[in-house]
Amino acid sequence: MPDTKMLNAMDTLEKLSKKNKDHPKHQSNERFLLSIMMLVLIPFIFGIAIDSEVIHSSVSFNL
């Protein structure tokens, strides 16, 4: 019985080690996706703010 507990503990440690090793990759992916999302959303938010006249724009687009 103690052997199975030891094996379970080793399996758990191996899984934790793998998870810790993969963690920086996931953080890098999250940072990249957040940067892309901000590049898309910031102009969109400014466009809504200009359209709703929260921000007054000196340029008039008569489309």
C-alpha positions in Angstrom: 0.0 0.0 0.0 2.8 2.6 0.8 4.2 2.0 -2.7 1.0 3.2 -4.4 1.1 6.3 -2.2 4.7 7.0 -3.2 3.9 6.4 -6.9 0.9 8.8 -6.7 3.1 11.4 -5.0 5.7 11.0 -7.8 3.0 11.3 -10.5 1.7 14.5 -8.8 5.2 16.0 -8.6 5.9 15.2 -12.2 2.6 16.8 -13.3 3.3 19.9 -11.2 6.8 20.1 -12.6 5.4 20.0 -16.2 2.8 22.6 -15.3 5.4 24.9 -13.9 7.6 24.4 -16.9 4.7 25.3 -19.3 3.5 28.3 -17.2 5.8 30.9 -18.8 4.6 29.9 -22.3 1.0 30.5 -21.3 1.9 33.8 -19.7 3.6 34.9 -22.9 0.6 33.8 -25.0 -1.7 35.7 -22.7 0.4 38.9 -22.9 0.5 38.6 -26.7 -3.2 38.2 -27.0 -3.8 41.1 -24.6 -1.6 43.3 -26.7 -3.4 42.5 -29.9 -6.8 42.9 -28.2 -5.8 46.4 -26.9 -4.5 47.4 -30.4 -8.0 46.5 -31.8 -10.1 47.9 -28.9 -8.5 51.2 -28.2 -9.3 52.8 -31.6 -12.8 51.3 -31.4 -13.4 52.9 -28.0 -12.1 56.2 -29.2 -14.4 56.0 -32.2 -17.4 55.4 -30.0 -16.3 58.3 -27.7 -16.0 60.6 -30.7 -19.3 59.5 -32.2 -21.1 60.1 -28.9 -19.3 63.5 -28.5 -17.6 62.6 -25.3 -14.4 63.5 -27.1 -14.6 66.5 -29.5 -12.7 65.9 -32.7 -11.5 68.7 -34.9 -11.7 66.5 -37.9 -15.1 66.0 -39.5 -15.8 62.9 -41.5 -18.9 63.4 -43.6 -19.5 59.9 -44.9 
